[in-house]
């Protein structure tokens, strides 16, 4: 919103400046003093709006930084969750292998006893 306002003011200064330059040639019959007043007024508003534009840009930057931090936190959480899942899968695999070894030993023992 602030950027649109600043862009509008910049356009107004440009247009009134062009009109002022053209009024010096007395081609169109516009009042040069009124046009110069408009140029001065729009320039003054533009100067005052720069403070608000800078504040809006800082706020946008802070929002982008917060979004980036949130994204990084989400990525880290996802990586942690995946690592935890892999750890559980690995533990289950080891448990299954250990159980399988126990069963094989029991079968070997049973065969020897038999």
SULRA-V742086 format. One record per backbone hydrogen bond with DSSP energy under -1.0 kcal/mol. NH is the residue of the N-H (numbers start at 0). CO is the residue of the C=O. Records with the same first field share a line. If there is no record, write none. Layout:
# SULRA-V742086
NH = CO ; CO
This chain:
# SULRA-V742086
4 = 0
5 = 1
6 = 2
7 = 3
8 = 4
9 = 5
10 = 6
11 = 7
12 = 8
13 = 9
14 = 10
15 = 11
16 = 12
17 = 13
18 = 14
19 = 15
20 = 16
21 = 17
22 = 18
23 = 19
24 = 21
25 = 22
26 = 21
34 = 30
35 = 31
36 = 32
37 = 33
38 = 34
39 = 35
40 = 36
41 = 37
42 = 38
43 = 39
44 = 40
45 = 41
46 = 42
47 = 43
48 = 44
49 = 45
52 = 48
53 = 49
54 = 50
55 = 51
56 = 52
57 = 53
58 = 54
59 = 55
60 = 56
61 = 57
62 = 58
63 = 59
64 = 60
65 = 61
66 = 62
67 = 63
68 = 64
69 = 65
70 = 66
71 = 67
72 = 68
73 = 69
74 = 70
75 = 71
76 = 72
77 = 73
78 = 74
79 = 75
80 = 76
81 = 77
82 = 78
83 = 79
84 = 80
85 = 81
86 = 82
87 = 83
88 = 84
89 = 85
90 = 86
91 = 87
92 = 88
93 = 89
94 = 90
95 = 91
96 = 92
97 = 93
98 = 94
99 = 95
100 = 96
101 = 97
102 = 98
103 = 99
104 = 100
105 = 101
106 = 102
107 = 103
108 = 104
109 = 105
110 = 106
111 = 107
112 = 108
113 = 109
